Every structure is written in structure tokens, then in C-alpha cells.
Amino acid sequence: MNTELKEAIELLEKEKGISKASLLDSIEQSLMTACKSHFGKNDNIIVSIDPETCEYSVTAEKEVVANEDEIVDSTLQVTLEEARKTDPDAEEGDIITLDINSRDFGRIATMNAKNIILQRIREEERNAVFNQYNSKLREVVSGVVSRMQGNAYVINLGKADALLNENEQVRGERFRPTDRVKVFVVDVRNSTKGPRILVSRTHPDLVRRLFEEEVSEVRDGTVEIRAISREPGSRTKMAVWSNDPDVDPVGACVGMNGSRVGAVVDELRGEKIDIVEWDENPAVLIENALSPAKVITVGAQPDEKSAKVIVPDYQLSLAIGKEGQNARLAARLTGYKIDIKSESQARESGDFDELYLDDFDENGEYYEEEFEDDGLVPEGAAKELPGLQDEEA
């Protein structure tokens, strides 16, 4: 057993993540190259390596000729006298296999073989690192801020560096060298200098993956994150759904005393996160998405992907949000164009009557059967309509 070679290969396999088969293949290629450098050709050379013991042999197949006068090419032919030293039964015209001592190779041949092995090790190491991080594509990884490169941050991920470009950074978020940060892997490319890894702090799926890390119900599929809309560094809205009727999806994501959502907020450096319950009915989903604002009614048009929303007068600014942020995030979350009006505005424009009064009977009771057809919010929310009893009177 070639103990030294075996131990060296096992060490490289463990430290560099390079497969043993690949290393043995590179040694075989290097020996073939060394033979070509030493003999001028390697067409008749056979290299064999035992993958278990790492014992290797280099042999040459040569034709047996009667004497030296008949030798045309010494790399392909051997005299009968020399052949019988290896095989006493050899006869003229036979093809015999002769051992080659690799120790007899010249300095140039040895250096060429060494360079091939080193080059192959570097290539395999790059491929191993690429495969490692390519498997983490669209996942969250943790790294340490290394340095600035122009306006980008270089994040050390362990075996490779990632680039956090300016357009993937949260506005106002600053890092210092040695800061530990979690980033979302958006792209991994292979190059001659090693893998080029591009990461993001603004991608909506960063929030999704962080919740998967913190919330076991999300991780095992009991709770699904159906939609996310995000304005990085400011606010995120997330719609969740439970596949188990006994599990509250919002409560699971918030955690006891807000511990779970708090951990995500801390990682996002204070970004606000609204968690709402997903609903297949677009009207209910839109009402939930406009949280924390209270909604009187929602009239959704699924075909046009638009909705009219009426809110109490005192809730209008909250529903729209600062600089329209709440309404904007709700629209992205639901995929609907949302028109929000206060109760007073809706009465003036006639939208109030259009969305409401036709849906109550003479006793002021809400028609539940029209809920699915008209896309209005459920009975309870409708009956809380301010001023309804006054109008009926």
C-alpha cells in the first residue's frame, strides 16, 4: 500500500472537498504527461491506480523484435533478449508489457506532472466551492463583512467571498468590517478566479427564508407564506396561511411575546413587518392587507384585478399610510389595484350605495349568499357600518 499517497489524497479530500476519484484521475493524467515528456510519446503507455490502496503502476506495451538492428522505435519495440528478462516465454512478434520506473523521469517531466496535479487540484477546489454555494442559491447564508469594494460590500462566507452590490443594499444600512450579516444568494457564477457569488439584502425572499429559520411551522410546511411585499429598510407585509385548522398562522409567525417576528426584525435592523392572514376571497384578503387600518367594506373585481375600499373617515390616513406606503404594499401583496375612499367621499361619489345599500334587506340584514358573487367583506364587518341605522330610519 502506498501509505503516503493515500494519506495525502484523503487529507485533500477532507480539507478541500475534492473527490478521491478526481484526485486519482489527475495523478493518472500527470503520469501520462510525464511519459510523453520523457519518451516523446505515450500511445503505448498504460497507467493503473488501485483506488483502495493508491498503489500505481506505469507500463508500456512493446513489440518483440529479433535484435537491435530491427528496432525502428525504442519506445515501441524491444529486443528478444531484453523481453525474455521479463518474460522467459517471449517470442519474436509478441507484444509484451514492461514496467516503467517513474523515478527515472527527468526533471522537466517531473515538473510537468507536478504542475498538472496542482492545476487539477485548484480546478477541483473551485468546482467544489461553486457546487457548495450553487446549492444555496435562493437561500440565506451568514457571512462576515470583509471590506468595501467601490460602493459594494465584500462578504466572506467562509470558503468564498460574496458581493453585496449597491443596488442590493438597503438604503441607509451601513456595515463595518467584522460585522456578521445574513444575506440572500441571488446568483452564483463560475469563473477562472473561482465562484462569483452575488447576494442581496433587499430581496423579498430574504424575509421568507428568515421566517423559515425562526418558525418551525413555516419550516415544516404547516404554515405557508403565500405572498410578500416589501419596501426594504422600511416595511414588509406578509400573508400567511395554515394547513392545520388548529394552528393560527399569524400567531405562529409572531411567536410568544413577539419573539419570532422580533428576531427577524432585529436581523433586518428594525424593518417593520405586518403579518396578515391569507384568504382565497380577494375582498377579505384586501381587508386583511390594509391592516392595521379598519375597513368598512371592499368591493373586488377579480376579472379586472381592481377593488374599491371604503374606510371610516378617521381611518383614511392610516389605510393609505405615510406617502401611500400601506396602500402600496397592500396592492403588491394582493395583486389588486386598490382605490381607497373615506365614508364621506364614498357617500358623495355614490360608491357607498353601490357597494352597500343594495346588499341589505328591509330589516337591515346582510345577504350572506351574495358574499361570494359580489366580493364584499363578511357579515360582521358590514353590520358595523357607521351611520347605517340613521339612513334606514
N, C-alpha and C positions, 0 to 999 in steps of 0.2 A: 504493500500500500504506500502510495506517495503521500505521506502524512503532512508534510509541509504545504504542498499544493492544496490538499483537501482542506486544511485549516484556513489557508488564505482565502479560498473560494467561499467557505462558509462565513468567514468574517465579513467579506464584501457583500455577500447576500443579506446578511443581517443589518449591517450599517448603512448600505447604500440602497437596499431594496431591489437589488439586481438578481434575477433568477439564476440559479446554478446552471441550468441548461444554456442560457445565453453566454455565461462566462466560459463554459467548456467549448462552446461553438467559436468564441473569439480566440481561444487558445489554439484550436484546430486550424483556424484561418491563418493565425500568425505563424504557425509551423509550416504551413503550405507556402506562405510567402517567403519564409526563410529558406526553404528548399529551392525555390525559384531563384532567389538571390545567390545562393551558394552554387547550384548546379546549372543555372541558366534556364531551366525548365522544370515543371513539376507534373507533367502529364501522367507519368507512371508512379507518382508518389501516393501512398495511402497513409493517412493519419487516423489512428484509432485511440479513443479515450474511454476508459471504463467510468461511467457516471457514479458508481458506488465507491470505488477505491481511488479514483482520479489517476490511476496508472495510465500512461500513454505510451504509444509506440509509433515510430515512423519507419515505414518500409518502402522499398522500391521494387517494382516488378521489372526484371531484365531477361532478355533473351540469351540463351547459352549458345556461344559460337566456339569453334574448334580451338582457335588460338588468337593471339593478339593481332596478327596480320588481318584478320577478318573483322576486327572491331571498327565500325564506322562512327559510332557514337557511344562513348563510355558510360553515359548516363542511362542508356537504354540496353546496352549489351554487356556481357561478362564472359570471360573465357571459361572453358570447361574445367580447367584446373581450379580456378577460383570458386566456381559454382559448387564443385564437389567438396570444398571445405565446409560448406553449409549443408549441402545435400549430397551424400555419397552416391545416391542413385541417379543423379542428374545426367542427362544425355544431351548431345548437341541438338539444338532446335527447341528444347524445353523452355518454358517461362517459369523462372523461379523468383521467390520473394526473398530479398536481402534486407537485413536490419540496417538502419542509418543511425548513427550516433549524433544526436543534435548538438552535443558538446563540441563537435568538430567544426561547427559552423563558424564562419569568420565574424569579425566584429561588426561589419556592416549588416550582415544577415541577422545577427542577434539584435542589433539596434532597431532594424525594421520590424522585427517580430514584437519587440517591446513596445514600439510606438503604436502598432496595430492594437495590441491589447489595451493600452491606456486610452486610445481613441474610442475603442468599443465600450470601455467602462464608462467614459464620460457620456457617450451617446445613450447608453442604457440607463445611466443615472438621470439624465434629462428626461428620458421617456418615463421612468418610474415616477419622477416628481410630477410630470404632466398628467399621467394617469391618476395619480393621487388627488390632485386638485380638480381635474376634469370630472371626477366622480362627485365632487362637491359643488358642481355647477348648480346655480339657483338654490344654494343653501347658505346658511350663516356660518361664518368662521370667525375665530377670535385671533387677533394679532396685536403686535406692539408697534406703535408709531416709531419709525426709524429716522426719517429725515424729510425735508421738503425738497421737491424736485420741480422747480418753477412754481406754479400755483397748485401743484398736486402733492399729495402726501404719499410717501413710500411706507407701506405697512408690511412688516416682517411677519410671515405666517408660520415660521419655523424652518422649513426646508426651501422656501421660496419667498420672494418679495411680491407684493401686490401693489397696484397703483390705484389710488383714490383720486380720480381727476376732479377738476374744479366743478364741472357740471354735475358730478355725482355727490357733491358735498352739500350739507345742509347750510343754508345761509346763516352766518353768524356763529357757526360751530367751529371752534378752534382747538387744535391739539398741540401738545408738546411732545418732544422725544421721550420715549419710555411710557407714554400713556397707553393703556390697554383699551382696545376698542373692538366692537363686533361689527362686521361688515357683511354685505350680501354679495356673493360671487355672481357677476353678470356675464363674464366671458373668460374663457381660458384658451389661449392660442399657443401652439408650439413654435419655437424658433431655434436658430442655431445657438443662441445665447441662453437657452433654457425657456421654460414656460413663461408666457406673458399673461398675468392674471389681472383682470380689471374688476374692481369692486365698487359697491355703492352704499351710501348712507341714506339715499332719498327714495329708493325703490319701495313701492307699497308692500312687496312680498317680504321685505325685511321685518315688518311688523308681524306678518303672518308667521314667519319662522320663529320669531322671538316668543310668540304666544305658544307655539308648539313646544318650545323648550320649557316654558313655565307652567303650562296647563296640561296635565296628564290626559284629561278628557279630550282635548284637541289632538294630542299626540296619538291616542288610540282610536280616534275616529268617532267617538261618542258625540262630540260637539264638532260641527263643521263651521268653518269660516267661509260664508257664501260670497261676501263682497267686501272690498276695502276701498275707501277713497282717502287720499292723504294730501295734505299740504305740508311738506317736510319742515320740521322745526316748529310748527305752529299747532296743527290739529289733525287728528285722524278720526274717521268714522268707520266702524266695522260692524257688519251684520252677521250674526251667528245663529245657528240652528242646531237643535238637539235631536238626535236619532233615538233617544231614550226619553219617554214621557216623564220619567221620574227625575230627570236631570234638567235643571234650569241652566240654559246655555249662557245667559248673561251673568248669572251668579257664579258659574264655574270659572268664567274668564276674569271676573273681578276678584274672586278669592275672598277669604276671611279678612275683614277689615281692609279690603283693597290691596292685599299683599301681592297677588299675582299681577294685576294690572300695574301696581306700583313699581314692580321690578322692571317691567317693560318701559314704563315712563322714565325711570331712572336711567336705563340704557340709552333712551332717546333724548336724554338730557332735558327733561321737563316738558316734552311734547304732550299736549292734551289728547286723551283718547276717549271717544264716545263709543260705547258698546251697546248696540240695539239688537232686538230680536228680528230675525228674518221672517217674512211671511210671503206665501205664494200670491196672496191678493195684493196687487200693486198699491191700492189705496191704503191698506194697513201698513205696508212697508214704508210708504212715503210718510205716513204719520209718525211711524217709529223713527225714521231717518231724520226728521226735523227736531227730534229731541235735543235739548231739554224744553223746547217750546211746546205749549199745549195747542192742540188743533181742534177746531170746531167740526170741520168736515173736509173731505177730499173727494174730488171728482176726477177719476183717472180714465184716460182714453188709451187703452193698450195698443190699438192699431196705430195711433199717431205718436205713441210714446210721449204723451203730454198729460199734465194734470193741473187742475185748479184747486187751490188750497185756501180755505178761509180760517183765519185765526182771530181770537179776541183782539180788540184794539190794543190792549196793553201788552200783548204778546208779539206784535208785529216786528218790532225791532229785534227781539230775541230770535224769532223764526228766521229772519233774514240774516242776522249775525253781523258782526263788525266787518265792514266793507263787503258784505254779502257772502261771507265765508260759510255760514251754516247752511244757507240755501244752496250754495255752490257744491259743497261736499255732499249734501243730500241728493242733489241731482246726479252727481257722478256715481254715488252709491247705488241708486235705483235705476239709473239709465233713463230717467224721465226728465223732460223739460218741465220745470215746476214754476207755476205762476201763483205767487202768494199775495193775498189781499186781506186787509183787516175786515172785520164785520161791517164797519161803516162804509168802507169802499165797496164791499160786495153788495150791500143794500142799494147804494147809489147806482151801481152799474147793472143791477138785475141778476147778478150771478148768485146772490143769496137765494132768491126764489127759485132759480133754475136748479140749484143743487139740493134745495131742502124742501120747500113747501109742497112740492108735488109728491113727496115721499111719505107724507103723514096723512092718516085718515081724519075724519071729522072729530075724532076723540083725541087727536094729537099723538096717536100711537104710530111708531115707525114700522114700515113694511119691511120685515126681515128678508122676505123672499126676493126683494129687489136688490139685495146687497150684492150678490154675485154679478147681476146684469149691469148695474149702474156703477159699480166700483166705489161705493161710498163706505165711509167708516162704519163700524158696527153700531148696534142699537144704543149701547150705553153712552157713547160719545155724542150721538145725535141728540139724545134727550137732555144733554147738558147745555143745549144751545141757549145762550143768554137772551132774554127778552122774548122767547118763543111764546110763553103763556100770554104776554101782553098783546102780541099780534093776534092770537086766536081770540082773545077777548074782544 
